[in-house]
Amino acid sequence: MSEGMARFSLDEKVVETLLDPQNKVIMVIGGPDTGKTTLVEELASLFSAQFRVGVVDADIGQSHIGPPTTIAWAPVRGKFSGWEKIKCEDMYFVGTTSPSGNLLPVVTGTKIICDIARQKVDKVIIDTTGMIRGGAGKILKICKIEVVKPQVVLALEREDELSSILRAFKGMRTPLILRISISSKVSQKPYLHRVSYRRRKFREYFKDAQRIVLLRNKLGMRDIRPGVSLYNRLISLKSEEGRDLALGIIDKEEEGGQLSIYTPLDASRKIAAIVLGRVRVDLEGRELP
């Protein structure tokens, strides 16, 4: 077992492959509670001794870098010592906490954020959601691999649950598929734990939110659905360059098309457009029906 890989037993040949400078993008896939994020943490520590390292967090439901509903990346400087120590550089708003019904935005966001990260660091590690089952899970992972084009895919699986996904790349030189045994120290997280975690992440994100007012007719607006309430709707605030600057929560729509929004974004920042999410939350982080 290599130094720095305390919870995963990777043989020296695998470590040597991962440390190869030509293997710049490493994607970690697996079902729920297989230790994907733990492996990402340990890889970040391993790589940082020799390379500039970035982590792309594409787990939109249990995100560590950006708020839930986003795909985000951050550089890791030195040995990994906790998610709270690394700062989000860029994010892409998917607008929901599950890839189900949102496969294209998840793949698009992962590609966009990974491309940004790879321009700034030597090694990019991609964490992913646990959605692997059924036709949707298979399509999601296959398309994500084909579009992002990682040099290495680390597959954490119980028995052969990833076989239908990995079979699509059999015989190909790229990506190199490495199956990794799941650590015995990995624990199962109950559903309510996941809900509680998202609530805490939302609450932390909006703890310093301030109220701003935007004119609806001055904004680009995307994903407006007739008959859908805007109250407590989670949104993304986009720059003129199309970058997701921050998230917001719509408080109300006032007379004259004024949107009252709570956001941690500095009020002086220019907002060109908003994107409506499918999630409704309050400032305490509670997800609303």
N, C-alpha and C positions, 0 to 999 in steps of 0.2 A: 504494500500500500504506500502510495507516495505521500511525502510530507505535505500537509495542508489539506489532505483528503480524509479527514477524520471519520466521516460517516459513510463514505462510499469507497469500496475496495476496487480501485482501478489498477490494472496491472501496468507495468512499466511501458509496455508497447503502446497501450492506449494513451497513457500520459504523453509519451513521445509524439504520438500522432497529433494530439490536441495542442501541443506546444509548437508544432511546426508553423513557422510564420506564414506559410502559404494557406493554412487553414484559418482564414480570417473570421468567418462567420460560423458559429456553432449554435444549432437549434436544439433545444431540449423538449421532447414530447413525451406524453404519458397520460394515463387516466387520472382521475381525482385521487389525491392523497397517495401519490407514488414517490414523493420527494423531489419533484422538479425544482422547486424554488430553493430547497436546501442544496441540491447539486449545483445550481447556478451560483449560490453564495460561495461554495467551496471552489468552484472553477475561477470565480473572480479573484479570490485570494491567491490561487495558484498562478494565474496569468500575470497578476499585477507586479510580481517580482521581476518580470522581464519585459512586459509590454504595457502600452497604454490600453486600458480596458474600458469597454462600455457595456452596460446591460440594457437590453430592450425588454420591457415588461409588457407582454401582450396578453396577460391574464386579466381581462377587463372586469371580472367579478371579484377577484381577490388581489387587486393590484397593490404593489408596494411603492412604486415610484410616483406615479400620478394618482389622482383620485379615481375611484371606481368609475367605469364607463369609458376610460381612456386607455390608449396605448402610449407609453412614454419611455424615454431613455434617459440615462444618467451615466456620467463617467465614474469609475471606481478608482480612487487614488490610494495606493497602499493596500494593505491587507483588509479584507472586508470585515467591518466591525459593527454592522447594523444598518438597516434600511434608512433609519432616521438620520444617518450621517451623510447620505448622498443626496444631491439636489437635482431635481428634474430639469433637464435642458430643453426638451421639446416634447409636445404631446399631440396626439390625434384623437379627436372626440368621436367615439363610436355611438354613444348615446344610450347604451343599454348595458346591463350587467351580464348578459348571456349572448353567446354567438348565435344561438338558435334564431333563425329568421333574419340574421344580420351577417351572413357569411362574407358577402362582398366588402362591406365596410371593415370587417376585421382583417381580411387579407390585404386590402388597400392600405389601411393604417399601418400594419406591420411592415409592409414594403416601404412606405414613405419614411417611417421613423428609422428603420434599419439603414436605409440609404443615407440619411442624415448622419447617423452614428458612425457608419463605416468611413465617412470622410474625415472624421476627427480622431479616431482611435485605431489601434493596431488589431485589436481583437474585439469582436462583438458576440455576446452571449444572449440568446433569445429565450426567454421564458414564455410558456404558452398556456392556454386553458386546458382543462382536463376533458374537453369534449372530443371523444374519440369513437363513440359508439354510433351505430346506425349509419344510414347513407349520408346524413348531413355531417357527422363527425369525420367520416372517411373523406368526403369531398373537401371539407375545411382543411384538414391536415395535408392532403395531397396538393391542393392548390396553393397553400401557403408555402410548402417546400418548393414547388415549381416556380412560383413568382419571386420569392425571396432569394432562392438559389444558395442556401448554405453549403459550405464545403463539407461539413460534418453534421449528422443528425444523431444525437444521443437518445436512444429509445429506452425508456423505463417502462417495463411491462410485467404484468402478472400473467403467467402462462404465455399464451400466444395472442393476447388481445389486440396487439398492433399489427398482426400479420397481414390483414386486408389492406392496411395503409402502406406498409413497407414493401409489400409485393410489387407495388407500382414502380419501384426503383431497383428491382432486382436486375443484376447484370450491368448496371450503370456505374461508371467511374465516379460520378458526382451526383448526389452527395454520397459520401462514405457513411454507411449505416453502422453504428456501434450499439449493440444491445447491452444495457447495463442492469445488473441485478439491483432490485429494490432493497434498500437498507432495512434491517430488522427494527431500526429505531424510528421508522416512519409511523406516525399515528394517524388514525382516522379522525376527520373533523366533522362533527354533526352539522346538520343544516342550520340550526339556530346559531351556531358559532360563526358560520359564514355571514349570516345576516347581521349579527352583532358587530363583526369586524367591519363590514361595509358602513354601518351606521357610525362607528368610531372614526373611520377614514373621512367620511363626508363631514362629520362634525368638526374634525380638526381642520379640514380644508376651508370651511366657511367661518371659522371662529372669529376672524377679523374682517368679515365681509362688511362692506358699506353699501348704502343705497345709492344707485345712480338712476337717471332717467334718460331714456333714448326715444327718439322719434321713429316710429315704425316706418313711416314713408321715406325716411332717409337711409334705411338699412337694406342690405341684401338679406333675404330670409329663405331658409331652406328647411324642407321637411315639415312644412305647415300642412296639417291635416284638418279638413273641414269637420267642425263639430267637436274637436278635441280641446279640452280646457287648457288654457295657458297658465292658470294659477298653480304655483309651486312647480312649474315645469322646469326641469334641468336643461340648461342650454350651454352652448359654447359661444364665446365672443371671439370673432375672428378679425385679424388685421387686414389691411389693404393688400398685403402679400398672400393672404389666404392661410396664414398661420393661426392655429388655435392658441390664443393668448391666455385664456382663463375660462373657468366655468362660471355660470351664474344661475340664480333661481329667480324666476319671474314672480314678483309679488302681486302685481295687478296690472291691468291695462286701463289707463285713465282716459278721460275725454280728450279728443284730438289725436288719438293714436299714440299716446305716450305710454311707454312700457317702463314700469318701475321694477328694477332688478337689483338683487343683492349679489355682490361679487367681491372677491378679495383683490381684484384688479385695480390698479391705481386709476383714479378718476380722470387723470390727464391723458391716458392712453387713447389713441384714436381707434374706434371700433367701426369696422366697415360692414360687418354682417353678423348675423346670429344663425346658429343651427339648433333646431329643437330636438331634444332627446325624447326617448320613449319612457323615461323615468320621471316620476314626481317625488321630490324630497322636500323636507322642511329644513330650517337652519339648525335643528338638532340632529340632523342626519337620518331621520326616520324616512323610510321609503313608503310612499302613500299609494293607495290603489288608484 
